[in-house]
Amino acid sequence: MYKLLPLLAVLLLCLPTPMSGLERQDSLLLRVMSYNMENLFDFEHDSLKQDQEFTPKGMRRWTAGRYYRKLDRIAKVILAAGTEEEVPMLVGACEVENERVMDDLTRRSLLRRLGYRYVMTQSRDVRGIDVALLYQPHRFKLLEHRCYSVSLSDRRPTRDVLHVVGRLANNDTLDVFVLHFPSKSGGAKVTEEYRCHVARSVRQLCDSLCKVRSTPQLLLMGDLNEPVTEPAISQVLAVKSLPSGWKRATEQKLNDHPLRAEAYRLDSTAVAAPSSLYSLLDTGKKEPLFRGSYKYQGKWETIDHLIVNGTLLRKENRLQVVPGSSRVAPLPFLLTKDEKYGGEMPFRTYYGIKHQQGYSDHLPLITDLLLIY
């Protein structure tokens, strides 16, 4: 009997055994979100900034109570934009004032138990408006981040460009840019050159990365203050429409098993150049899934963007965008009745100077990345 034990042990080792956790799971679904948070200021005056209207005695009567309510409103949006399994891995944030705001959002709001960290710019913008990236360090390991100032000679300073580099669970590197281009304040045509100037700087940064990275993986997001068809984006930044094969793939019904890599493999011959940039919100449909991310004088526009380089559209890549996952996210609680122009509009924090306890004048964007081990 005892002589048979070594043989039994060998036989048991040869039998198939169930694997758990990461060993069995060959892919992960990673959600990314971009959101203009509409004037997320703290309630104290900074003597170096023109932020007086967002103080308790300022025009908007921006009190501590209103501030903390706004933080929980923003946190609610981030939570609602996640999947059943995970909250967004990355959140690109526009119109945030300073580190105090980001500390409070990650540590004192509904997000406080989720382990978010952040990096942000310290721009020379006169109002103190900046951009930031929230990330979960167990899924996106921060390697480095840089802020690039863009000089506009005859205009007041604009927001810096935020460039963040992180490592994913399969050891791939992802370069993320969070952008907030100059607004149209003063007229669209007059200010077009400023947006073109920032777009040119971003394009140069992207081109440089495509030369030094063996497999460049670039994700750009933020408020570019104009649709993809305008010159700053379509010509200077040179953002292209999705390849035709990708447009077809976005219309196909996706598999019910979101963590299975084969569910998202493109069955087309779509070819995307690694050095080219593509708009993820160009679905190939005549009518978008939603009318836009921002409404101005009764007209919806998509001035917020999710842009990737061609590597993230390739079916053989270990990190790829899920076809059909990129969209404006008009969560029901983010919309309210448009009394002036009809239909719906974003439920913003202020309507004029009237505080209405809303969320933002922009709607968030989301997309999913499939990470393959």
KEKE-3310 file (N, C-alpha, C; in steps of 0.2 Angstrom, whole numbers, plus 5000, padded with zeros to 4 digits):
npx = (5004:5009:5019:5012:5009:5018:5016:5002:5002:5009:5000:4989:4995:4995:4982:4969:4967:4957:4959:4962:4957:4969:4976:4966:4960:4961:4960:4956:4944:4945:4939:4938:4936:4931:4929:4922:4921:4915:4919:4925:4928:4937:4931:4938:4947:4960:4974:4982:4974:4960:4947:4936:4922:4919:4917:4911:4907:4906:4900:4892:4890:4897:4898:4904:4896:4889:4900:4905:4894:4894:4906:4902:4892:4900:4907:4897:4894:4905:4905:4893:4897:4904:4907:4898:4907:4919:4924:4928:4945:4953:4951:4949:4950:4943:4943:4946:4951:4963:4975:4969:4955:4956:4961:4951:4941:4945:4947:4937:4925:4912:4920:4930:4934:4939:4952:4957:4970:4979:4986:4990:4989:4998:4993:4995:4984:4972:4961:4963:4960:4962:4968:4967:4971:4963:4967:4968:4980:4982:4979:4984:4999:5008:5021:5028:5024:5021:5020:5015:5018:5009:5012:5003:5005:4998:4987:4978:4986:4984:4977:4988:4996:4993:5003:5003:5011:5009:5010:5002:4993:4998:5010:5012:5014:5005:5002:4995:4985:4978:4968:4963:4957:4959:4945:4930:4928:4926:4924:4922:4930:4940:4947:4951:4964:4971:4967:4972:4986:4988:4984:4994:5006:5002:5001:5015:5020:5014:5019:5033:5033:5028:5039:5049:5044:5042:5031:5019:5006:4993:4982:4971:4961:4948:4942:4940:4934:4928:4920:4925:4927:4932:4946:4957:4957:4954:4963:4976:4979:4976:4967:4959:4944:4937:4944:4936:4932:4932:4921:4911:4912:4908:4895:4891:4883:4889:4898:4891:4899:4910:4923:4930:4942:4941:4928:4929:4937:4941:4933:4937:4946:4952:4964:4975:4985:5000:5005:4995:4981:4965:4947:4937:4923:4918:4907:4903:4890:4875:4868:4873:4875:4871:4866:4876:4889:4888:4878:4874:4865:4854:4858:4866:4882:4897:4910:4919:4931:4937:4952:4963:4979:4983:4988:4980:4969:4971:4969:4978:4985:4990:4983:4968:4955:4938:4927:4912:4911:4914:4907:4896:4889:4874:4868:4853:4851:4859:4853:4841:4826:4825:4820:4820:4825:4819:4817:4830:4844:4861:4861:4866:4878:4876:4863:4865:4867:4860:4860:4857:4860:4865:4876:4885:4889:4893:4892:4898:4911:4914:4924:4930:4944:4952:4962:4974:4982)
npy = (4994:5006:5008:5012:5025:5035:5034:5037:5050:5056:5054:5061:5074:5075:5077:5088:5104:5116:5133:5149:5166:5177:5168:5161:5170:5178:5191:5208:5220:5237:5252:5269:5286:5303:5319:5335:5345:5357:5371:5367:5373:5376:5384:5395:5410:5413:5422:5424:5421:5424:5421:5425:5425:5412:5411:5412:5425:5429:5432:5421:5415:5404:5392:5382:5371:5370:5367:5354:5347:5347:5340:5327:5325:5325:5314:5304:5303:5298:5285:5280:5279:5268:5250:5235:5228:5236:5252:5267:5265:5276:5293:5307:5324:5340:5358:5359:5366:5366:5357:5355:5353:5341:5333:5333:5327:5314:5310:5314:5313:5303:5294:5290:5278:5271:5271:5280:5290:5305:5316:5332:5348:5364:5377:5393:5399:5412:5411:5400:5388:5370:5354:5337:5320:5306:5291:5273:5265:5252:5246:5255:5259:5272:5280:5291:5309:5324:5341:5353:5369:5380:5393:5408:5421:5434:5433:5429:5417:5400:5383:5371:5356:5340:5326:5309:5294:5277:5260:5245:5230:5220:5224:5232:5249:5264:5279:5294:5309:5323:5336:5353:5364:5381:5392:5398:5411:5427:5425:5413:5412:5421:5416:5404:5402:5400:5388:5380:5382:5376:5363:5360:5359:5348:5338:5337:5332:5319:5314:5313:5303:5292:5290:5286:5276:5258:5251:5261:5268:5278:5288:5301:5314:5325:5342:5350:5361:5362:5354:5338:5340:5353:5364:5364:5352:5342:5345:5351:5344:5333:5322:5307:5299:5284:5268:5259:5246:5246:5254:5246:5236:5242:5242:5229:5216:5214:5201:5192:5190:5199:5198:5190:5189:5185:5189:5202:5203:5210:5206:5210:5218:5230:5242:5252:5265:5266:5279:5287:5297:5294:5297:5291:5293:5294:5284:5280:5280:5289:5296:5300:5291:5298:5315:5325:5331:5343:5358:5372:5387:5380:5370:5355:5349:5339:5343:5338:5325:5308:5301:5291:5283:5273:5260:5256:5251:5240:5223:5213:5218:5219:5228:5235:5245:5243:5238:5248:5253:5266:5282:5296:5298:5299:5299:5297:5306:5316:5325:5338:5347:5358:5373:5384:5382:5370:5351:5342:5346:5347:5345:5357:5365:5378:5389:5402:5413:5407:5395:5378:5365:5355:5345:5346:5357:5349:5333:5317:5306:5289:5275:5258:5248:5234:5223:5211:5197)
npz = (5000:5005:4995:4984:4986:4981:4967:4966:4970:4960:4949:4953:4952:4939:4935:4929:4936:4944:4941:4948:4950:4943:4935:4928:4921:4906:4901:4904:4907:4905:4911:4905:4907:4903:4908:4910:4923:4927:4933:4946:4960:4975:4991:4995:4994:4982:4982:4971:4960:4949:4957:4964:4963:4966:4981:4998:4999:4987:4970:4967:4979:4985:4995:5009:5011:4998:4991:4995:4993:4979:4976:4980:4971:4959:4962:4962:4948:4943:4949:4944:4931:4930:4927:4932:4939:4941:4945:4935:4928:4925:4925:4916:4920:4918:4921:4935:4951:4960:4970:4983:4980:4972:4982:4991:4983:4981:4994:5003:4998:4990:4984:4993:4998:4988:4983:4974:4966:4960:4948:4942:4933:4935:4930:4922:4920:4922:4930:4937:4933:4930:4923:4927:4931:4937:4944:4947:4957:4958:4946:4937:4936:4941:4931:4927:4925:4916:4914:4901:4896:4886:4876:4872:4864:4862:4871:4886:4898:4895:4899:4904:4896:4901:4903:4906:4911:4912:4919:4915:4920:4912:4910:4899:4893:4894:4887:4892:4888:4895:4891:4889:4878:4873:4875:4866:4869:4865:4852:4839:4827:4829:4840:4835:4831:4842:4848:4838:4839:4852:4848:4838:4846:4854:4844:4840:4852:4852:4840:4843:4854:4846:4839:4848:4856:4856:4854:4853:4863:4864:4872:4871:4879:4884:4885:4870:4865:4853:4839:4831:4817:4815:4811:4820:4826:4816:4806:4811:4823:4817:4817:4813:4805:4811:4805:4791:4794:4807:4810:4805:4815:4827:4826:4827:4838:4854:4862:4876:4887:4894:4898:4890:4878:4865:4862:4857:4846:4831:4816:4804:4791:4795:4795:4805:4807:4817:4820:4818:4823:4830:4831:4843:4845:4832:4825:4813:4811:4805:4814:4830:4845:4855:4856:4859:4869:4875:4877:4868:4867:4863:4854:4852:4854:4851:4860:4868:4869:4865:4860:4851:4846:4832:4836:4847:4840:4834:4831:4835:4845:4862:4870:4868:4861:4865:4852:4849:4862:4865:4870:4872:4888:4893:4907:4916:4927:4925:4916:4912:4910:4896:4897:4889:4876:4873:4874:4881:4893:4899:4917:4926:4938:4941:4934:4924:4937:4946:4958:4956:4961:4953:4942:4930:4916:4905:4898:4903:4895:4890:4888:4884:4887:4882:4890:4887:4893)
capx = (5000:5013:5023:5008:5008:5021:5013:4996:5004:5011:4994:4985:4998:4994:4975:4968:4965:4954:4964:4958:4959:4972:4978:4961:4957:4966:4959:4953:4940:4947:4935:4941:4931:4933:4923:4923:4917:4912:4920:4925:4932:4935:4927:4942:4950:4967:4976:4985:4969:4953:4942:4932:4915:4918:4919:4905:4904:4906:4893:4889:4888:4900:4899:4907:4890:4888:4906:4905:4888:4896:4911:4898:4889:4905:4909:4891:4894:4911:4903:4888:4900:4908:4904:4896:4913:4924:4924:4933:4952:4956:4946:4952:4946:4944:4940:4947:4955:4969:4976:4964:4949:4957:4962:4944:4937:4947:4947:4932:4918:4909:4926:4935:4936:4941:4959:4960:4975:4978:4991:4987:4994:4998:4994:4995:4977:4971:4955:4965:4957:4967:4966:4969:4970:4962:4969:4968:4987:4983:4978:4988:5005:5011:5028:5030:5020:5024:5015:5018:5014:5008:5012:4999:5008:4993:4981:4980:4988:4979:4978:4994:4994:4995:5005:5004:5014:5008:5011:4996:4994:5002:5017:5012:5014:5000:5003:4988:4985:4972:4968:4958:4959:4956:4938:4928:4926:4929:4922:4925:4935:4946:4951:4953:4972:4974:4966:4977:4992:4989:4984:5001:5010:5000:5003:5022:5022:5012:5024:5039:5032:5028:5046:5053:5040:5042:5023:5016:4999:4992:4975:4970:4955:4947:4937:4944:4931:4925:4919:4931:4927:4935:4953:4962:4957:4954:4969:4982:4980:4976:4963:4955:4939:4939:4944:4929:4931:4930:4914:4907:4913:4904:4888:4889:4881:4895:4897:4888:4905:4914:4930:4933:4945:4938:4922:4930:4942:4938:4933:4938:4953:4953:4971:4976:4992:5001:5006:4989:4976:4958:4942:4933:4916:4916:4905:4901:4882:4873:4866:4877:4872:4868:4867:4882:4892:4887:4873:4875:4860:4849:4862:4870:4889:4902:4916:4923:4934:4942:4956:4968:4983:4981:4990:4975:4963:4973:4966:4983:4988:4988:4978:4964:4948:4932:4922:4906:4911:4915:4901:4893:4885:4869:4865:4847:4851:4863:4849:4835:4822:4828:4814:4821:4825:4815:4821:4834:4850:4864:4859:4872:4878:4873:4860:4867:4870:4856:4862:4852:4862:4866:4882:4890:4886:4895:4891:4905:4912:4917:4926:4932:4950:4953:4969:4975:4988)
capy = (5000:5012:5008:5015:5032:5040:5034:5041:5057:5058:5054:5067:5080:5076:5078:5095:5107:5123:5139:5154:5173:5180:5163:5158:5176:5180:5197:5212:5226:5243:5258:5276:5292:5310:5323:5342:5345:5363:5375:5363:5377:5376:5390:5400:5414:5412:5429:5423:5419:5427:5416:5428:5423:5406:5411:5413:5432:5431:5433:5414:5413:5397:5390:5375:5366:5369:5364:5347:5344:5347:5335:5321:5325:5323:5307:5300:5302:5293:5279:5278:5278:5262:5244:5232:5225:5240:5259:5268:5265:5282:5299:5314:5329:5347:5363:5358:5372:5365:5350:5355:5351:5334:5329:5332:5323:5307:5307:5316:5312:5296:5290:5290:5271:5267:5271:5285:5295:5310:5320:5338:5353:5370:5381:5400:5401:5417:5409:5394:5381:5366:5348:5332:5313:5302:5284:5268:5263:5244:5245:5259:5261:5279:5280:5298:5314:5330:5347:5357:5375:5382:5401:5411:5428:5440:5431:5427:5410:5394:5377:5366:5350:5335:5320:5304:5288:5272:5253:5241:5224:5215:5227:5237:5256:5268:5287:5298:5316:5326:5342:5358:5369:5388:5393:5402:5417:5432:5423:5406:5413:5425:5411:5398:5401:5398:5381:5377:5382:5371:5357:5359:5357:5341:5334:5336:5327:5313:5311:5311:5297:5287:5288:5283:5270:5252:5250:5267:5267:5284:5290:5308:5315:5331:5347:5353:5367:5362:5347:5335:5343:5360:5364:5363:5344:5338:5347:5352:5338:5327:5317:5304:5295:5277:5264:5257:5240:5248:5257:5240:5232:5246:5241:5222:5215:5211:5195:5193:5188:5205:5197:5185:5193:5184:5193:5209:5203:5212:5201:5214:5220:5237:5244:5258:5267:5267:5286:5291:5298:5292:5299:5286:5295:5293:5278:5278:5281:5296:5299:5298:5287:5304:5321:5328:5332:5350:5361:5379:5390:5375:5366:5350:5348:5335:5346:5333:5320:5303:5300:5286:5281:5267:5254:5253:5249:5234:5217:5209:5222:5217:5232:5237:5248:5238:5241:5250:5255:5273:5285:5300:5294:5304:5296:5301:5311:5322:5329:5341:5350:5364:5377:5390:5379:5363:5345:5341:5349:5345:5348:5360:5367:5385:5391:5409:5414:5403:5388:5373:5359:5350:5342:5350:5358:5344:5326:5313:5302:5283:5270:5252:5245:5227:5221:5204:5194)
capz = (5000:5005:4989:4979:4987:4977:4961:4967:4970:4953:4945:4956:4950:4932:4934:4928:4943:4943:4942:4952:4949:4937:4931:4924:4917:4901:4899:4909:4904:4909:4908:4905:4908:4902:4911:4912:4930:4927:4939:4952:4964:4983:4993:4998:4988:4981:4980:4964:4955:4949:4959:4969:4962:4970:4988:5001:4998:4980:4966:4967:4986:4984:5002:5010:5010:4991:4988:4997:4989:4972:4976:4980:4964:4954:4964:4960:4941:4942:4951:4939:4924:4930:4926:4938:4942:4943:4943:4930:4930:4923:4924:4914:4923:4916:4926:4943:4953:4963:4974:4988:4977:4971:4988:4994:4979:4982:5001:5007:4994:4990:4981:4998:4999:4981:4982:4968:4967:4955:4946:4939:4931:4939:4925:4923:4919:4927:4935:4941:4930:4928:4922:4931:4929:4943:4942:4952:4956:4957:4939:4932:4940:4938:4930:4927:4922:4914:4912:4896:4895:4879:4876:4868:4864:4863:4874:4893:4898:4894:4903:4902:4893:4906:4900:4911:4908:4917:4917:4916:4923:4907:4909:4894:4895:4891:4888:4893:4888:4897:4887:4889:4874:4874:4874:4860:4872:4860:4845:4837:4822:4832:4845:4832:4830:4849:4848:4833:4842:4857:4844:4835:4852:4856:4839:4841:4857:4850:4835:4847:4857:4841:4837:4854:4859:4851:4853:4856:4865:4866:4874:4872:4881:4887:4882:4865:4864:4846:4836:4827:4810:4815:4809:4825:4827:4810:4801:4814:4827:4812:4820:4807:4806:4812:4799:4789:4797:4814:4810:4805:4821:4832:4825:4829:4844:4857:4866:4883:4892:4893:4900:4885:4873:4858:4860:4854:4841:4825:4810:4798:4789:4797:4796:4808:4807:4824:4821:4816:4828:4828:4835:4845:4844:4825:4825:4807:4810:4803:4820:4835:4850:4859:4852:4860:4876:4878:4873:4869:4864:4860:4849:4855:4851:4855:4860:4872:4865:4866:4854:4852:4841:4828:4839:4851:4836:4831:4834:4837:4851:4869:4873:4862:4862:4863:4847:4851:4869:4866:4869:4877:4893:4896:4913:4917:4932:4922:4911:4915:4905:4894:4897:4884:4869:4872:4875:4888:4893:4905:4923:4928:4945:4940:4928:4925:4944:4950:4960:4956:4964:4947:4941:4926:4910:4901:4899:4903:4889:4892:4883:4887:4884:4883:4891:4886:4896)
cpx = (5004:5018:5019:5007:5011:5018:5006:4997:5005:5005:4990:4988:4996:4986:4974:4965:4962:4959:4959:4961:4963:4974:4973:4959:4962:4965:4955:4949:4942:4943:4938:4935:4934:4927:4925:4918:4914:4913:4921:4931:4931:4932:4931:4946:4957:4969:4979:4981:4963:4948:4937:4925:4914:4920:4912:4902:4904:4900:4889:4887:4891:4902:4902:4902:4889:4894:4906:4899:4890:4901:4907:4894:4893:4906:4903:4892:4900:4909:4898:4891:4904:4904:4902:4902:4918:4922:4929:4940:4955:4950:4950:4947:4948:4940:4940:4952:4962:4969:4971:4958:4950:4958:4955:4940:4939:4947:4941:4925:4916:4915:4931:4938:4938:4948:4962:4966:4975:4985:4987:4992:4993:4998:4994:4988:4975:4965:4957:4962:4963:4964:4970:4968:4969:4964:4969:4975:4987:4982:4982:4994:5008:5019:5031:5024:5023:5018:5019:5014:5014:5008:5008:5001:5003:4987:4983:4982:4982:4981:4984:4991:4997:4997:5007:5006:5012:5009:5004:4998:4998:5009:5017:5012:5009:5002:4996:4989:4978:4973:4962:4960:4956:4949:4937:4926:4930:4927:4926:4931:4941:4950:4953:4961:4975:4973:4971:4984:4993:4989:4991:5006:5009:5002:5011:5024:5020:5017:5030:5038:5031:5035:5050:5050:5040:5035:5020:5008:4997:4984:4975:4963:4954:4942:4941:4940:4928:4925:4925:4932:4931:4943:4958:4962:4958:4961:4975:4983:4979:4972:4958:4949:4941:4939:4937:4927:4929:4923:4909:4906:4909:4897:4886:4888:4887:4893:4895:4893:4910:4921:4933:4936:4942:4932:4923:4935:4938:4939:4933:4945:4955:4961:4972:4983:4994:5002:5000:4984:4969:4953:4937:4925:4914:4914:4903:4893:4881:4871:4870:4872:4868:4870:4873:4884:4890:4882:4873:4869:4855:4852:4867:4877:4893:4909:4921:4925:4938:4945:4961:4973:4981:4983:4984:4968:4965:4971:4972:4987:4985:4983:4974:4957:4943:4928:4915:4905:4911:4909:4900:4889:4880:4865:4859:4847:4855:4859:4843:4832:4825:4822:4815:4821:4822:4820:4824:4841:4854:4862:4865:4872:4874:4869:4860:4870:4866:4859:4857:4854:4863:4873:4887:4886:4889:4893:4898:4905:4915:4919:4929:4939:4950:4960:4970:4982:4992)
cpy = (5006:5013:5012:5022:5037:5040:5038:5048:5060:5059:5060:5074:5081:5077:5086:5098:5114:5128:5145:5161:5174:5174:5161:5164:5178:5187:5201:5218:5232:5249:5265:5281:5298:5314:5330:5343:5352:5367:5372:5367:5375:5383:5395:5404:5413:5419:5429:5422:5423:5423:5418:5426:5416:5406:5413:5420:5434:5431:5426:5411:5405:5395:5383:5370:5365:5366:5357:5344:5343:5341:5328:5320:5322:5315:5302:5298:5297:5286:5276:5276:5271:5256:5241:5229:5230:5247:5261:5268:5272:5287:5305:5319:5336:5351:5361:5363:5370:5358:5350:5351:5343:5330:5328:5327:5316:5305:5309:5316:5305:5291:5288:5283:5267:5268:5276:5289:5300:5313:5326:5343:5359:5375:5388:5403:5406:5415:5403:5388:5377:5359:5343:5325:5309:5295:5279:5264:5255:5242:5249:5262:5267:5278:5287:5303:5320:5335:5351:5363:5377:5390:5404:5419:5434:5438:5428:5420:5405:5388:5374:5360:5345:5328:5315:5298:5283:5265:5249:5234:5219:5218:5232:5244:5260:5276:5290:5305:5318:5334:5346:5364:5376:5388:5397:5409:5423:5431:5417:5407:5417:5421:5405:5397:5399:5391:5377:5377:5377:5364:5355:5356:5350:5336:5332:5331:5320:5310:5309:5305:5291:5285:5284:5277:5264:5251:5256:5266:5274:5285:5297:5309:5322:5335:5351:5359:5367:5355:5345:5338:5350:5359:5362:5355:5340:5339:5347:5346:5332:5321:5314:5301:5288:5273:5261:5250:5241:5250:5251:5236:5236:5244:5233:5221:5212:5205:5196:5192:5194:5204:5192:5189:5191:5187:5199:5209:5205:5207:5205:5215:5227:5237:5251:5259:5269:5275:5290:5292:5297:5294:5293:5287:5295:5286:5275:5279:5288:5300:5296:5294:5292:5310:5325:5328:5338:5353:5369:5382:5385:5370:5361:5349:5343:5339:5343:5327:5314:5301:5295:5285:5274:5260:5251:5251:5242:5228:5212:5212:5219:5221:5236:5240:5243:5242:5243:5253:5262:5277:5291:5297:5299:5300:5300:5306:5317:5326:5332:5345:5357:5369:5382:5387:5373:5357:5345:5345:5347:5349:5351:5363:5374:5386:5399:5409:5410:5396:5383:5366:5353:5348:5345:5352:5354:5337:5322:5308:5295:5279:5264:5250:5238:5225:5214:5202:5190)
cpz = (5000:4999:4983:4980:4983:4970:4961:4967:4963:4948:4947:4953:4942:4930:4933:4934:4941:4945:4945:4950:4943:4932:4926:4919:4913:4899:4904:4905:4908:4906:4909:4904:4907:4904:4913:4918:4931:4933:4945:4957:4971:4984:4996:4992:4988:4978:4973:4958:4955:4950:4964:4969:4966:4977:4991:5000:4991:4976:4966:4974:4986:4991:5003:5009:5002:4988:4989:4994:4982:4971:4976:4974:4959:4955:4961:4952:4940:4944:4946:4932:4924:4927:4932:4942:4945:4941:4938:4932:4930:4922:4923:4916:4921:4921:4933:4945:4955:4967:4979:4986:4975:4977:4991:4990:4980:4989:5005:5004:4994:4987:4987:4999:4993:4979:4976:4971:4961:4954:4942:4937:4936:4934:4927:4922:4924:4932:4939:4939:4928:4925:4926:4929:4936:4940:4948:4952:4956:4950:4934:4937:4937:4937:4930:4924:4921:4912:4907:4895:4888:4879:4870:4868:4866:4867:4881:4893:4898:4899:4900:4900:4899:4902:4906:4908:4914:4914:4919:4918:4918:4906:4903:4897:4891:4892:4887:4893:4890:4895:4889:4885:4875:4871:4868:4863:4868:4853:4842:4832:4825:4837:4841:4832:4837:4850:4843:4836:4847:4853:4841:4840:4854:4851:4839:4846:4855:4845:4838:4850:4852:4839:4842:4857:4854:4849:4856:4857:4868:4867:4875:4874:4884:4883:4877:4863:4857:4844:4832:4820:4810:4814:4814:4827:4821:4805:4805:4819:4822:4814:4814:4810:4807:4805:4797:4793:4804:4815:4809:4812:4827:4831:4826:4836:4848:4861:4873:4889:4891:4895:4895:4879:4866:4857:4857:4849:4834:4819:4804:4796:4790:4798:4799:4809:4814:4825:4820:4822:4826:4833:4837:4845:4837:4824:4818:4806:4808:4809:4826:4840:4855:4855:4853:4867:4879:4873:4874:4864:4860:4855:4853:4851:4855:4855:4865:4868:4868:4860:4856:4846:4838:4832:4843:4847:4833:4834:4837:4843:4857:4873:4868:4864:4860:4858:4850:4858:4870:4865:4874:4882:4896:4902:4915:4922:4930:4918:4915:4909:4903:4892:4891:4877:4868:4873:4881:4887:4899:4912:4927:4935:4945:4934:4928:4932:4949:4952:4960:4958:4959:4948:4937:4920:4904:4903:4899:4896:4893:4886:4887:4883:4886:4884:4891:4889:4891)
residu = (MET:TYR:LYS:LEU:LEU:PRO:LEU:LEU:ALA:VAL:LEU:LEU:LEU:CYS:LEU:PRO:THR:PRO:MET:SER:GLY:LEU:GLU:ARG:GLN:ASP:SER:LEU:LEU:LEU:ARG:VAL:MET:SER:TYR:ASN:MET:GLU:ASN:LEU:PHE:ASP:PHE:GLU:HIS:ASP:SER:LEU:LYS:GLN:ASP:GLN:GLU:PHE:THR:PRO:LYS:GLY:MET:ARG:ARG:TRP:THR:ALA:GLY:ARG:TYR:TYR:ARG:LYS:LEU:ASP:ARG:ILE:ALA:LYS:VAL:ILE:LEU:ALA:ALA:GLY:THR:GLU:GLU:GLU:VAL:PRO:MET:LEU:VAL:GLY:ALA:CYS:GLU:VAL:GLU:ASN:GLU:ARG:VAL:MET:ASP:ASP:LEU:THR:ARG:ARG:SER:LEU:LEU:ARG:ARG:LEU:GLY:TYR:ARG:TYR:VAL:MET:THR:GLN:SER:ARG:ASP:VAL:ARG:GLY:ILE:ASP:VAL:ALA:LEU:LEU:TYR:GLN:PRO:HIS:ARG:PHE:LYS:LEU:LEU:GLU:HIS:ARG:CYS:TYR:SER:VAL:SER:LEU:SER:ASP:ARG:ARG:PRO:THR:ARG:ASP:VAL:LEU:HIS:VAL:VAL:GLY:ARG:LEU:ALA:ASN:ASN:ASP:THR:LEU:ASP:VAL:PHE:VAL:LEU:HIS:PHE:PRO:SER:LYS:SER:GLY:GLY:ALA:LYS:VAL:THR:GLU:GLU:TYR:ARG:CYS:HIS:VAL:ALA:ARG:SER:VAL:ARG:GLN:LEU:CYS:ASP:SER:LEU:CYS:LYS:VAL:ARG:SER:THR:PRO:GLN:LEU:LEU:LEU:MET:GLY:ASP:LEU:ASN:GLU:PRO:VAL:THR:GLU:PRO:ALA:ILE:SER:GLN:VAL:LEU:ALA:VAL:LYS:SER:LEU:PRO:SER:GLY:TRP:LYS:ARG:ALA:THR:GLU:GLN:LYS:LEU:ASN:ASP:HIS:PRO:LEU:ARG:ALA:GLU:ALA:TYR:ARG:LEU:ASP:SER:THR:ALA:VAL:ALA:ALA:PRO:SER:SER:LEU:TYR:SER:LEU:LEU:ASP:THR:GLY:LYS:LYS:GLU:PRO:LEU:PHE:ARG:GLY:SER:TYR:LYS:TYR:GLN:GLY:LYS:TRP:GLU:THR:ILE:ASP:HIS:LEU:ILE:VAL:ASN:GLY:THR:LEU:LEU:ARG:LYS:GLU:ASN:ARG:LEU:GLN:VAL:VAL:PRO:GLY:SER:SER:ARG:VAL:ALA:PRO:LEU:PRO:PHE:LEU:LEU:THR:LYS:ASP:GLU:LYS:TYR:GLY:GLY:GLU:MET:PRO:PHE:ARG:THR:TYR:TYR:GLY:ILE:LYS:HIS:GLN:GLN:GLY:TYR:SER:ASP:HIS:LEU:PRO:LEU:ILE:THR:ASP:LEU:LEU:LEU:ILE:TYR)
# end
